[in-house]
């Protein structure tokens, strides 16, 4: 099982995001459960980003919204970095 890490800067973004998009909370909770159990689950659409963000990965909350994560496989940790609309998060 993977450990999910939410830095303070991400928590602020998350709070602001859900003020605007409270309807996505259930999808977000499902995404978190999937990430902890199996970050490679196909519905997450996990993929490595292109430069200049090549150190990070993106997962899909849905077709419009993305979450950027730092995915440390060796330590089984997933660090959350950004959450927003697809075009804004990159």
RAVEN-V567538 format. One record per helix or strand of 3 or more residues. SS is the DSSP state (a for helix, b for strand). FROM is the first residue (numbers start at 1). TO is the last residue. Records with the same first field share a line. If there is no record, write none. Layout:
SS->FROM-TO  FROM-TO
This chain:
b->3-6  57-60  65-72  77-85
a->8-20  22-37  42-44  86-89
